[in-house]
Amino acid sequence: MSYELNKLVKETLAQYTEKVEEDIIIVSNKDKYYDKISPIDATDYSDKIFSLMKNLNKTGLEDELIGVLSNGNSFKDALSHTIHDMSNFLEERLFSYVELGPEPIKTLFILSSLLKNGYKIESYTSIDINPSSETVMREALSALIPEEKINFINSDYANCTANDIPSNGANKIVTMLGFQEGNEDPKAILDILDNITAPKDIVLSEMQMISEYNFTPIFDFYNSSNMVEFSSVVFKQIFSALDSVHGVFLLPITINSFRCFVAITTETITSYGEYFNKIFITNYCLKFSPNQYTAIREERNLFTVFGSHCTEDQSVMFQLSQKTEV
């Protein structure tokens, strides 16, 4: 699925920029989040990528104006309301927490809130292709969870199933935060969540939304210092000796018979030589409307959405869904 989406994104950008596809370079999104030369051991590159993602989440929770237009929900407010809804929905006081693509900032905020409300954690499992996350996450979680209950799976979560995740019979809360869903075909994400969950498990997810009237939050996000640096780091990992200019595109795209948008960050190569003026795609992320996001999760009747909260500017949505019983 990733290959097909890569091809579609490349075609979309080529059409908009009026370039031939041979002048656009793209690699798999997941390959940007770890060092392919050292997939098991942390490297400076994998450490840097993890650090940038951590910084983005730190800014999201600390800046109380993110997502606010006047006096409505900030990013932190939207997440807090979502955690409250999830707490009221949980049938059992004991749960297992599974994080697809971990980061410590939102994770500690969520887990601390649940534990303060009297819930107990049976186990924590991180599934991540980036080995740099384990050391940071173990240290961050040590104040909340006993060491023996913390598990790490250094793998692409597309290769994992519910049998790989220790839960001792407790229902799972599975999180996919940080707009990760936008990096894959929605059908592929649904398959991943289906394979990892069991009936009655809860999925907490986060996506950046597309607004019909306001694209500014998307451009602000991808032009932020952390995302610009992310783009540069990814580019330099492959083209270390070349110079480039950063760019952000937000383009309409049709996938699985419905029309949405895709945000694309690029580095246009300015160094003379065989790559001069070629475009390297450093990241892309699909953007849905709130209604599309609900429909995507409930496709094939595998999950039922039971709650969601947006920032006041409608730029970020946190969504709660439950795996249906067979």
FIDREN-743125 format. One record per residue: x, y, z of N, C-alpha, C in turn; residue in three letters. Coordinates in steps of 0.02 Angstrom, whole numbers, plus 32768, in hexadecimal, padded with zeros to 4 digits. Example, Ala and Ser with C-alpha at 12.3 -4.5 7.8 and 13.67 -1.06 7.14 Angstrom:
  n.u  n.v  n.w ca.u ca.v ca.w  c.u  c.v  c.w resn
 8294 7EE4 8186 8267 7F1F 8186 8294 7F5B 8186  ALA
 8282 7F90 8162 82AC 7FCB 8165 8285 8002 818A  SER
This chain:
  n.u  n.v  n.w ca.u ca.v ca.w  c.u  c.v  c.w resn
 8029 7FC4 8000 8000 8000 8000 802B 803F 8000  MET
 8063 803E 8027 808D 807A 802B 80A9 808B 7FE6  SER
 80BC 8056 7FC0 80D8 8063 7F7D 80A4 8085 7F51  TYR
 8066 806D 7F54 8031 808A 7F2B 8023 80D2 7F3F  GLU
 8023 80DF 7F80 8017 8124 7F98 8052 8150 7F84  LEU
 8090 8137 7F8C 80CA 815C 7F75 80C3 8172 7F2C  ASN
 80AE 8143 7F03 80A7 8150 7EBC 8072 8186 7EAF  LYS
 803B 8182 7ED4 8005 81B2 7ECB 801A 81F7 7EE1  LEU
 803E 81FB 7F19 8057 823C 7F32 8088 825A 7F00  VAL
 80B4 8231 7EE6 80E5 8248 7EB5 80C3 8263 7E77  LYS
 8091 823E 7E5E 806B 8254 7E23 8047 8296 7E31  GLU
 802B 829E 7E6D 8006 82DA 7E7F 8034 8317 7E7F  THR
 806F 830F 7E9E 809F 8346 7EA0 80BA 8357 7E5B  LEU
 80C7 8324 7E34 80E0 832F 7DF0 80AE 8357 7DC6  ALA
 806F 8346 7DCD 803B 836A 7DA7 8037 83B3 7DBC  GLN
 803D 83C0 7DFE 8037 8404 7E16 8074 842E 7E03  TYR
 80AF 8411 7E08 80ED 8436 7DFB 8100 8435 7DB1  THR
 80DB 840F 7D8A 80E9 8408 7D42 812F 83EC 7D35  GLU
 8143 83BF 7D62 8183 839C 7D59 8175 8354 7D42  LYS
 81A6 8337 7D20 81A0 82F0 7D0F 81AD 82C8 7D4F  VAL
 818E 828E 7D55 8194 8268 7D92 81DC 8253 7DA1  GLU
 8205 824D 7D6D 824C 823B 7D78 8272 8271 7D9E  GLU
 8257 82AD 7DA0 8278 82E4 7DC3 8260 82EA 7E0C  ASP
 8236 82BB 7E21 821E 82BA 7E66 8235 827A 7E87  ILE
 8255 8281 7EC1 8271 8247 7EE5 8248 823C 7F24  ILE
 8235 81FE 7F30 820E 81EE 7F6B 8223 81AA 7F87  ILE
 8225 81A5 7FC8 8232 8165 7FEA 81F8 8158 8019  VAL
 81F3 811C 8032 81BD 8109 805F 81BD 8135 809D  SER
 8181 8149 80B3 817C 8174 80EE 819D 8154 812B  ASN
 8192 8113 8135 81AB 80F3 8171 81F7 80F2 8173  LYS
 8217 80F3 8138 8260 80F1 8135 8280 8130 8150  ASP
 8259 8165 8159 8274 81A4 8172 8278 81A6 81BE  LYS
 8258 8176 81DF 8253 8179 8228 8286 814D 824C  TYR
 82B4 812E 8226 82E9 8107 8244 8323 8105 8213  TYR
 835C 80EB 822A 8398 80E7 8201 839C 80A2 81E2  ASP
 8391 809D 81A1 8390 805B 8180 83D4 8038 8185  LYS
 8409 805E 818D 844C 8040 8194 8452 801E 81D7  ILE
 842E 8036 8209 8431 801A 824D 83EA 8015 8269  SER
 83C2 7FE5 8251 837C 7FE1 8264 836F 7FCB 82AC  PRO
 83A1 7FAC 82CC 8397 7F92 8310 83B6 7FC0 8344  ILE
 83EE 7FDE 8334 8411 8009 8364 8405 8053 8355  ASP
 83FF 807B 838A 83F4 80C2 8382 8432 80E3 8362  ALA
 8426 8115 8339 845B 813C 831A 844D 8186 8324  THR
 847C 81B1 8311 8470 81F9 8316 8432 820C 82ED  ASP
 842A 81EC 82B3 83F0 81FD 8289 83AF 81E9 82AB  TYR
 83AB 81AB 82C3 836C 8195 82E3 835D 81BC 8322  SER
 8393 81CE 8348 838A 81F7 8384 836D 823B 8371  ASP
 8386 8259 833B 8370 829B 8327 8327 829A 8311  LYS
 8315 8268 82EA 82D0 8262 82D3 82A0 825B 830E  ILE
 82B2 8231 833E 8287 8228 8379 8283 8269 83A2  PHE
 82BB 828C 83A8 82BC 82CA 83CE 828F 82FF 83AF  SER
 828F 8304 836C 8265 8335 834B 821C 8326 8355  LEU
 8209 82E6 8352 81C3 82D4 835E 81AF 82E2 83A6  MET
 81DC 82D6 83D4 81D0 82E6 841B 81C5 8331 8424  LYS
 81EE 8359 8403 81E9 83A2 8409 81A6 83BC 83EF  ASN
 818E 839E 83B9 814D 83B2 839E 8115 83A7 83D1  LEU
 8117 836E 83F3 80E4 8360 8425 80EB 838C 8463  ASN
 8128 839B 8475 8134 83C8 84AD 8116 840C 84A0  LYS
 8120 8426 8463 8104 8466 8450 80B7 8463 8451  THR
 809C 842C 8439 8053 8424 8436 8032 8429 847A  GLY
 8051 840B 84AC 8032 840B 84EF 8044 844A 8518  LEU
 807C 8468 8508 8091 84A3 8530 8075 84E4 8516  GLU
 806B 84E9 84D4 8051 8527 84B8 8004 8525 84BA  ASP
 7FE8 8549 84E9 7F9F 8546 84F4 7F77 856D 84C0  GLU
 7F9A 858C 8490 7F77 85B0 845A 7F71 8587 841A  LEU
 7F92 854D 8418 7F8F 8525 83DB 7F47 850B 83D1  ILE
 7F2B 851B 8398 7EE7 8505 8388 7EB0 8534 839F  GLY
 7EC2 8569 83C2 7E90 8597 83DF 7E84 85D3 83B0  VAL
 7E44 85E3 83A6 7E32 861E 8380 7E1E 8657 83AF  LEU
 7DF5 8647 83E1 7DE0 8679 8412 7DE6 865C 8458  SER
 7DB4 8632 846B 7DB7 8615 84AF 7DA2 85CC 84AE  ASN
 7DAB 85AA 8476 7D97 8563 8471 7DD0 8534 8481  GLY
 7DCA 84F6 8469 7DFA 84C2 8479 7E40 84D0 845C  ASN
 7E71 84CC 8487 7EB7 84C9 846F 7EC7 8480 8460  SER
 7F02 8473 8446 7F19 842F 843A 7F16 8406 847B  PHE
 7F2E 8423 84B1 7F2E 8400 84F2 7EE7 83F5 850A  LYS
 7EBB 8425 8501 7E75 841E 8516 7E54 83E4 84F1  ASP
 7E5F 83E1 84AF 7E40 83AC 8487 7E57 8367 849E  ALA
 7E97 8360 84AE 7EB0 8321 84C7 7E94 8311 850C  LEU
 7E90 8344 8537 7E76 833A 857B 7E2D 8322 8579  SER
 7E04 8341 854F 7DBE 832D 8549 7DB8 82E5 852E  HIS
 7DE5 82D3 8502 7DE4 8290 84E5 7DF6 825C 851A  THR
 7E28 826C 8543 7E3B 823E 857A 7E01 8236 85AB  ILE
 7DDE 826C 85B9 7DA4 826A 85E6 7D6E 823C 85CA  HIS
 7D60 8243 858A 7D2E 8217 856A 7D43 81CE 856C  ASP
 7D83 81C2 8560 7D9C 817E 8561 7D97 8160 85A7  MET
 7DA6 8188 85DA 7DA1 8171 861F 7D59 815C 8630  SER
 7D29 8183 8619 7CE3 8173 8627 7CCC 8135 8600  ASN
 7CED 8126 85C9 7CD7 80EF 859E 7CF5 80AC 85B3  PHE
 7D31 80AE 85D1 7D53 8070 85E3 7D28 8047 8613  LEU
 7D1D 8008 8602 7CF3 7FDC 862B 7D1A 7FBD 8665  GLU
 7D5A 7FB3 865C 7D84 7F95 868F 7DB7 7FC7 86A9  GLU
 7DCA 7FC0 86E8 7DFB 7FEE 8706 7E42 7FDC 86F1  ARG
 7E4C 7F9F 86D5 7E8E 7F88 86C2 7E94 7F8A 8675  LEU
 7ECB 7FA4 865C 7ED4 7FA7 8614 7F1D 7F9C 8601  PHE
 7F28 7F88 85C3 7F6A 7F85 85A6 7F71 7FBD 8572  SER
 7FA9 7FDD 8573 7FB4 8018 8548 7FE5 8006 8511  TYR
 7FD0 8010 84D3 7FFA 7FFE 8499 8004 803D 8470  VAL
 8042 804F 8464 8052 808D 8441 8074 807D 83FE  GLU
 8053 8091 83C8 806F 8089 8385 8096 80C8 8374  LEU
 80D9 80C3 8375 8102 80FF 836A 8103 8128 83A9  GLY
 812A 8117 83DC 8126 8137 841D 8148 817C 841F  PRO
 8132 81A4 844E 8153 81E2 8461 813E 81F1 84A9  GLU
 8169 820F 84D1 815B 8213 8519 812B 824A 852F  PRO
 8124 8280 850A 8100 82BA 8523 80B5 82AC 852A  ILE
 8093 829C 84F3 804B 828D 84F7 803F 824D 851E  LYS
 806D 821D 8518 8063 81DD 853A 8060 81E6 8586  THR
 808E 820C 85A1 808E 8219 85EA 804F 823F 85FE  LEU
 803B 826E 85D5 7FFF 8295 85E4 7FC1 8268 85E6  PHE
 7FBB 823B 85B7 7F81 820D 85B3 7F83 81DC 85ED  ILE
 7FBC 81BB 85F7 7FC0 8188 862B 7FB8 81A6 8671  LEU
 7FD6 81DF 867C 7FD0 81FF 86BE 7F87 820F 86CC  SER
 7F62 8227 869A 7F1B 8237 86A2 7EF3 81F9 86B3  SER
 7F00 81C2 8690 7EDB 8184 869D 7EEB 8168 86E2  LEU
 7F2A 8168 86F5 7F3D 814D 8736 7F21 8178 876F  LEU
 7F1F 81B9 8765 7F02 81E6 8798 7EB7 81D9 87A1  LYS
 7E97 81C1 876C 7E4F 81B2 876F 7E41 816C 878A  ASN
 7E74 814B 87A2 7E69 810A 87C3 7E71 80CD 8796  GLY
 7E87 80D8 8759 7E92 809E 872D 7ED8 8082 8739  TYR
 7EE0 8042 8728 7F20 8020 8733 7F38 8002 86F2  LYS
 7F7A 8005 86E9 7F96 7FED 86AA 7FB4 7FA7 86B4  ILE
 7F9E 7F7A 868A 7FB7 7F35 868C 7FFA 7F30 8668  GLU
 8001 7F53 8631 8040 7F52 860B 8042 7F8D 85DB  SER
 807F 7F9F 85C9 808B 7FD2 8596 80B5 7FB1 855F  TYR
 809F 7FB9 8520 80C5 7F9F 84E8 80CE 7FD5 84B3  THR
 810C 7FE0 84A1 811C 800F 846B 812F 7FE6 842D  SER
 8113 7FFA 83F4 8126 7FDB 83B4 8142 8013 8389  ILE
 8182 800E 8379 81A3 8046 8357 81DB 802C 832B  ASP
 81E0 8048 82EF 8216 8037 82C1 8256 805A 82D3  ILE
 8251 808F 82FD 828B 80B7 8310 82A6 809E 8354  ASN
 82E2 8081 8355 82FD 8067 8395 830E 809D 83C7  PRO
 8312 80DB 83B2 8324 8112 83E0 82EF 811F 8415  SER
 82B2 8108 8408 827B 8118 8436 8280 80F1 8478  SER
 829E 80B6 8478 829A 808B 84B4 82B9 80AB 84F2  GLU
 82F6 80C3 84EC 8318 80DF 8527 82F2 811A 8543  THR
 82DB 8147 8517 82B7 8183 852D 8275 816F 854E  VAL
 8251 8140 852F 8210 812D 8549 8216 8107 858B  MET
 8247 80DC 8592 8250 80B8 85D2 825D 80E9 860B  ARG
 8287 811A 85FE 8295 814C 8632 8257 8175 8643  GLU
 8231 8189 860F 81F6 81B2 861B 81C0 818C 8640  ALA
 81B9 814C 8631 8183 8124 864E 8194 8109 8693  LEU
 81D3 810B 86A7 81EA 80EA 86E4 81C6 8102 8722  SER
 81AF 8141 8723 818D 815B 875E 8144 8144 8762  ALA
 812A 8129 872C 80E3 8116 872A 80D8 80CA 8727  LEU
 8106 80A7 8706 80FA 8060 86F8 8137 8037 870E  ILE
 812C 8000 8732 8164 7FD4 8744 8189 7FBB 8706  PRO
 81C9 7FB3 870C 81F4 7F9F 86D4 81DC 7F5F 86B3  GLU
 81C5 7F2F 86DB 81B1 7EEE 86BF 8172 7EF2 8695  GLU
 814E 7F29 8698 8111 7F31 8671 811B 7F58 8630  LYS
 8159 7F6C 8624 8169 7F95 85E9 8188 7F68 85B4  ILE
 816B 7F6A 8578 8182 7F3F 8541 818F 7F69 8503  ASN
 81C1 7F54 84DC 81D1 7F77 849E 81D7 7F44 8465  PHE
 81B8 7F56 842E 81BE 7F2E 83F1 81DC 7F5B 83BB  ILE
 821A 7F4D 83A9 823D 7F75 8376 822B 7F5A 8331  ASN
 81F3 7F73 8316 81D9 7F57 82D7 81A9 7F89 82B8  SER
 819C 7F7F 8279 8167 7FA3 8256 8125 7F86 8271  ASP
 80F8 7FB2 8289 80BB 7F98 82A7 808E 7F75 8274  TYR
 809C 7F7F 8234 8077 7F5A 8201 8085 7F0F 8203  ALA
 80BC 7EFD 8224 80CF 7EB6 8228 80B9 7E95 8269  ASN
 8095 7EB9 8293 8082 7E9F 82D5 8038 7E8C 82D7  CYS
 8029 7E5E 8305 7FE4 7E4A 8311 7FD6 7E4D 835C  THR
 7F97 7E42 836E 7F83 7E43 83B4 7FAA 7E0F 83DD  ALA
 7FBE 7DD8 83BD 7FE3 7DA3 83E0 8029 7DB9 83F5  ASN
 8043 7DEE 83D7 8086 7E07 83E9 8085 7E34 8426  ASP
 804A 7E46 843C 8043 7E79 8471 802C 7E5A 84B2  ILE
 8056 7E5D 84E6 8041 7E42 8527 800B 7E6D 8547  PRO
 7FD4 7E4E 855B 7F9E 7E75 857B 7F80 7E50 85B7  SER
 7F8F 7E0F 85BD 7F74 7DE7 85F4 7F28 7DEC 85F9  ASN
 7F07 7DF1 85C0 7EBE 7DF2 85BF 7E9E 7E36 85C8  GLY
 7EC6 7E68 85D9 7EAA 7EAC 85E3 7E9A 7ECB 859E  ALA
 7E64 7EF2 859C 7E56 7F16 855E 7E8D 7F48 8550  ASN
 7E99 7F53 8510 7ED0 7F7F 84FB 7EB6 7FC4 84E8  LYS
 7EDF 7FF7 84F8 7ED9 8039 84DA 7F12 803F 84A9  ILE
 7F02 8044 846A 7F35 8048 8435 7F37 8090 841C  VAL
 7F71 80AF 841D 7F76 80F4 8406 7F9D 80F9 83C5  THR
 7F84 8123 8399 7FA8 8136 835C 7FA3 8182 8357  MET
 7FD5 81A3 8373 7FD3 81EC 837A 8006 820D 834C  LEU
 8002 824F 8347 8033 8274 8320 8028 8271 82D5  GLY
 7FEB 826C 82BF 7FDA 826E 8277 7FF6 8232 8250  PHE
 8009 81FC 8273 8029 81C3 8251 7FFD 81A5 821B  GLN
 7FBB 81A5 8227 7F8E 8186 81F7 7F95 81A3 81B1  GLU
 7FA6 81E3 81AE 7FAA 8204 816E 7FE3 81ED 8143  GLY
 8011 81C5 8160 804A 81AC 813A 803B 816D 8113  ASN
 7FFE 8152 811B 7FEE 8112 80FC 7FAA 8116 80DA  GLU
 7F9E 80E7 80AD 7F5B 80DE 8091 7F2B 80CF 80CA  ASP
 7EF1 80EF 80CD 7EC1 80E2 8103 7EAE 8099 810A  PRO
 7EAB 8075 80D3 7E9A 802E 80D5 7ED1 8006 80F8  LYS
 7F10 801A 80ED 7F47 7FF9 810E 7F46 8006 8159  ALA
 7F37 8044 816D 7F32 8054 81B5 7EFB 802B 81D5  ILE
 7EC3 8024 81B4 7E8B 7FFD 81D0 7EA0 7FB5 81D9  LEU
 7EC5 7F9A 81AA 7EDE 7F55 81B1 7F0D 7F4F 81EC  ASP
 7F3A 7F80 81F5 7F69 7F7F 822D 7F44 7F7F 826F  ILE
 7F14 7FAD 8277 7EEE 7FB1 82B5 7EC5 7F72 82C1  LEU
 7EAA 7F57 828D 7E83 7F19 8292 7EAF 7EDF 82AB  ASP
 7EEC 7EDB 8290 7F19 7EA4 82A3 7F32 7EAA 82EA  ASN
 7F38 7EE7 8303 7F55 7EF2 8345 7F21 7EEF 837E  ILE
 7EE3 7EFB 836D 7EAF 7F00 83A1 7E84 7EC1 83A6  THR
 7E63 7EBC 83DE 7E31 7E88 83EB 7DEF 7EAB 83F9  ALA
 7DB7 7E88 83F5 7D76 7EA7 8404 7D77 7ECB 8447  PRO
 7D59 7F07 8448 7D52 7F34 8481 7D90 7F5D 8490  LYS
 7DC8 7F51 846C 7E02 7F7D 8474 7DF0 7FC2 845A  ASP
 7E13 7FF4 8475 7E07 803B 8463 7E43 8055 843A  ILE
 7E34 807C 8408 7E68 809E 83E1 7E62 80E9 83EC  VAL
 7E98 8107 8403 7E9C 8150 840A 7ECB 8169 83D3  LEU
 7EB1 8192 83A7 7EDA 81AA 836E 7ED5 81F5 8367  SER
 7F04 8210 8341 7F09 8258 8338 7F1A 8267 82EF  GLU
 7EF6 8296 82D2 7F04 82AA 828D 7EFD 82F5 8285  MET
 7F25 8310 8258 7F1B 8356 8244 7EE4 8358 8210  GLN
 7EB3 8384 821B 7E78 8388 81F0 7E82 83BD 81B9  MET
 7E5E 83B4 8183 7E5C 83E6 814F 7E1C 840F 8157  ILE
 7E22 8450 8156 7DE9 847C 815A 7DDC 849A 8116  SER
 7D9D 849D 8103 7D8B 84B9 80C2 7D9D 8503 80BD  GLU
 7DA2 8523 80F7 7DAA 856C 80F7 7DED 8584 8110  TYR
 7E15 8558 8130 7E52 8571 814F 7E89 853D 814A  ASN
 7EB8 8549 811D 7EF1 851C 8115 7F2E 8532 813E  PHE
 7F28 856C 815E 7F61 8589 8181 7F81 855B 81B4  THR
 7F5B 8538 81E0 7F7B 850D 8211 7FA8 84D7 81F3  PRO
 7F95 84BE 81B9 7FBE 848A 8199 8000 84A7 8182  ILE
 7FFD 84E1 8161 803C 8500 814B 8066 8517 8186  PHE
 8046 8530 81BB 806C 8543 81F7 8091 8507 8214  ASP
 806F 84CE 8216 808E 8492 8234 80CA 847C 820B  PHE
 80C3 8477 81CA 80FA 845D 81A0 8132 8490 8195  TYR
 8124 84CF 81A5 8158 8502 81A3 8175 8511 81E8  ASN
 815F 84EB 821A 817B 84F5 825D 81C3 84DE 825E  SER
 81E9 84F7 828F 8231 84E8 8291 823F 849E 8295  SER
 8217 8479 82BC 8223 8431 82C3 8217 840B 8282  ASN
 81E2 841E 825E 81D2 83FA 8220 8202 840E 81E8  MET
 8219 844C 81E7 824B 8461 81B5 828C 843C 81C2  VAL
 829F 8436 8202 82DC 8411 8212 82D4 83C7 8202  GLU
 829A 83AB 820F 828D 8365 81FE 8298 835A 81B3  PHE
 827C 8386 818B 8283 8381 8142 82CD 8383 812E  SER
 82F2 83B1 814D 8339 83B8 813D 8361 837B 8152  SER
 8353 8360 818D 8377 8325 81A6 836B 82E8 8179  VAL
 832C 82DF 8165 831C 82A7 8138 8340 82AF 80F6  VAL
 8341 82EC 80DB 8362 82F9 809C 83AD 82EC 80A1  PHE
 83CC 8306 80D6 8415 8300 80DD 842A 82B8 80EB  LYS
 83FD 828F 8105 840E 8248 8110 841D 8226 80CD  GLN
 83FE 823D 8098 8407 821F 8056 8434 8248 8029  ILE
 842D 828A 802D 8454 82B7 8002 847D 82E6 802E  PHE
 84AD 82CB 8050 84D1 82F2 8083 84F9 832C 8067  SER
 850E 8327 8028 853A 835A 800C 8515 838F 7FE3  ALA
 84D3 8388 7FDE 84AC 83B4 7FB3 8486 83E9 7FDB  LEU
 847B 8423 7FBB 8453 8458 7FD9 840C 8456 7FBD  ASP
 83DE 8473 7FE2 8398 846F 7FCD 8370 84A9 7FE9  SER
 8333 84B0 7FD0 8303 84E1 7FE8 82C4 84BC 7FFE  VAL
 82AD 84CD 803B 8272 84AB 8057 8232 84C4 8037  HIS
 8201 8496 8030 81C0 84A9 8015 8188 8482 8035  GLY
 814C 849F 8035 8110 847E 8050 80D8 8484 801C  VAL
 80B8 844C 800E 8080 844B 7FDF 8044 842C 8002  PHE
 8009 8445 7FF3 7FCA 8427 8009 7F9F 841E 7FCC  LEU
 7F96 83E0 7FB7 7F78 83D2 7F76 7F3D 83A2 7F7C  LEU
 7F0A 83AA 7F53 7ED3 837A 7F52 7EEB 8337 7F35  PRO
 7ED0 8302 7F50 7EE3 82BF 7F3A 7EA6 8291 7F41  ILE
 7E9F 8262 7F14 7E68 8232 7F19 7E85 81EE 7F29  THR
 7E6E 81D1 7F60 7E86 8190 7F76 7E4A 8166 7F8D  ILE
 7E48 8129 7F76 7E11 80FC 7F87 7DCD 811C 7F77  ASN
 7DCA 813E 7F3F 7D8C 815B 7F24 7D73 8198 7F4A  SER
 7D99 81B2 7F7A 7D83 81F0 7F99 7DBB 8224 7F95  PHE
 7DA5 8262 7F92 7DD3 829A 7F89 7DE5 82B8 7FCD  ARG
 7E26 82BE 7FD9 7E3E 82DF 8015 7E79 830B 8001  CYS
 7EA6 8319 8030 7EE1 8340 8020 7F1F 831C 8039  PHE
 7F58 832F 801D 7F97 8315 8036 7FC7 834F 8040  VAL
 7FE5 8351 807C 801A 8382 8089 805C 8362 8079  ALA
 8085 8385 8053 80C5 836A 803C 80FC 839B 804D  ILE
 8131 8384 806F 816B 83AE 807A 81A2 8397 804A  THR
 81C7 83C6 8030 81F9 83B7 7FFD 823A 83DD 8009  THR
 826E 83C4 7FEA 82AD 83E8 7FE4 82BF 83E9 7F9A  GLU
 82BF 8425 7F7D 82D2 842C 7F37 831D 8437 7F34  THR
 8340 840D 7F10 8389 840D 7F0F 83A4 8447 7EE6  ILE
 83CE 846F 7F07 83EA 84AB 7EE7 8433 84A3 7ED3  THR
 8452 846C 7EE7 8498 8460 7ED4 849B 8449 7E8B  SER
 84CA 8465 7E65 84CF 8452 7E1F 84EA 840B 7E19  TYR
 84D2 83E8 7DE7 84E7 83A3 7DDD 84AB 837A 7DC5  GLY
 84B0 8337 7DCA 847C 830C 7DAF 8439 8314 7DD2  GLU
 8438 832D 7E11 83F9 8334 7E36 83DF 837C 7E37  TYR
 8400 83A9 7E14 83EC 83EF 7E16 83A1 83F8 7E03  PHE
 837E 841C 7E2E 8337 842E 7E24 8308 83F2 7E2B  ASN
 8321 83B9 7E3F 82F5 8381 7E4E 82D5 838C 7E93  LYS
 829A 8370 7E9D 8275 8378 7EDB 8278 8337 7F03  ILE
 828E 833C 7F42 828F 8302 7F6F 8255 830A 7FA1  PHE
 8227 82DB 7FA2 81EF 82DC 7FD0 8207 82C1 8014  ILE
 8208 82EC 8046 8220 82D7 8088 81E9 82BD 80B5  THR
 81AB 82CD 80A5 8173 82B5 80CE 8132 82C2 80AA  ASN
 8100 829A 80B6 80BC 82A9 809F 808A 828E 80D1  TYR
 8051 82AE 80D4 801E 829A 8105 7FD9 82AB 80EA  CYS
 7FAE 8279 80E7 7F6A 8284 80CF 7F43 82AE 8103  LEU
 7F16 82D8 80EA 7EEC 8302 8115 7EA3 82F7 8104  LYS
 7E7B 82E6 8138 7E35 82D7 812E 7E0A 830C 8150  PHE
 7DCA 830E 813E 7D99 8335 8163 7D84 830A 819F  SER
 7D65 8328 81D3 7D4E 8300 820C 7D1E 82C8 81F7  PRO
 7CF0 82D6 81CA 7CC2 82A2 81B4 7CE5 8269 8190  ASN
 7D17 827A 8167 7D3D 8247 8145 7D63 821B 8177  GLN
 7D7F 823B 81AA 7DA6 8217 81DB 7D7B 81E3 8200  TYR
 7D3E 81F6 8210 7D10 81C7 8230 7CFE 818E 8201  THR
 7CEF 819F 81C3 7CDC 816C 8192 7D15 813B 8185  ALA
 7D52 8154 8183 7D8D 8129 8178 7D94 80F7 81B0  ILE
 7D8B 810D 81EF 7D92 80E0 8227 7D5A 80AB 8229  ARG
 7D1F 80BF 8215 7CE6 8091 821A 7CDB 8067 81DB  GLU
 7D07 806F 81AA 7D01 8047 816D 7D07 7FFD 817E  GLU
 7CE2 7FD4 815E 7CDF 7F8B 8168 7CC3 7F78 81AD  ARG
 7CA9 7FA8 81D2 7C8A 7F9B 8213 7CB8 7F78 8245  ASN
 7CF9 7F86 823F 7D29 7F68 826E 7D2D 7F90 82AF  LEU
 7D22 7FD1 82AB 7D25 7FFD 82E5 7CE9 802B 82E6  PHE
 7CD6 8040 8323 7CA1 8071 832B 7CBE 80AE 834E  THR
 7CB7 80E8 832F 7CCF 8126 834E 7C9E 813B 8384  VAL
 7CB7 8146 83C1 7C8A 815A 83F8 7C9B 819E 8416  PHE
 7CCD 81BE 83FA 7CDD 8201 8414 7D14 8222 83EC  GLY
 7D13 8265 83EB 7D48 828B 83CB 7D46 82D3 83E4  SER
 7D7F 82F2 83E3 7D84 8339 83F6 7DB6 835A 83C8  HIS
 7DA4 8397 83B2 7DCF 83BF 8386 7DE8 83FD 83AA  CYS
 7E1F 8417 8392 7E34 845A 83A6 7E00 848C 838C  THR
 7DFF 84C8 83A9 7DCC 84F9 8395 7DD1 850A 834A  GLU
 7E0E 850B 832F 7E15 851C 82E8 7E0A 84E0 82BB  ASP
 7DF6 84A7 82D8 7DE7 846A 82B2 7E24 844D 828E  GLN
 7E5F 845C 82A6 7E9B 8445 8284 7EB5 8402 829C  SER
 7EA3 83EE 82D9 7EB9 83AD 82F4 7E7E 838B 8315  VAL
 7E76 834B 8307 7E42 8324 8327 7E60 82E8 834B  MET
 7E49 82DC 8388 7E56 829E 83AC 7E17 8274 83A8  PHE
 7E20 8235 8396 7DE7 8209 838A 7DEB 81CA 83B5  GLN
 7DB2 81B5 83CF 7DAC 8177 83F5 7D7F 8146 83D0  LEU
 7D97 8109 83C9 7D6E 80D5 83AA 7D78 8093 83CE  SER
 7D49 8066 83C6 7D4E 8025 83E7 7D47 7FED 83B3  GLN
 7D6F 7FBA 83BC 7D6B 7F80 8390 7D29 7F5C 839C  LYS
 7D05 7F50 8366 7CC3 7F31 836C 7CCA 7EE7 837F  THR
 7C97 7ECF 83A1 7C96 7E88 83B3 7C7A 7E5F 8379  GLU
 7C99 7E27 836F 7C84 7DFB 8337 7C41 7DDA 8347  VAL
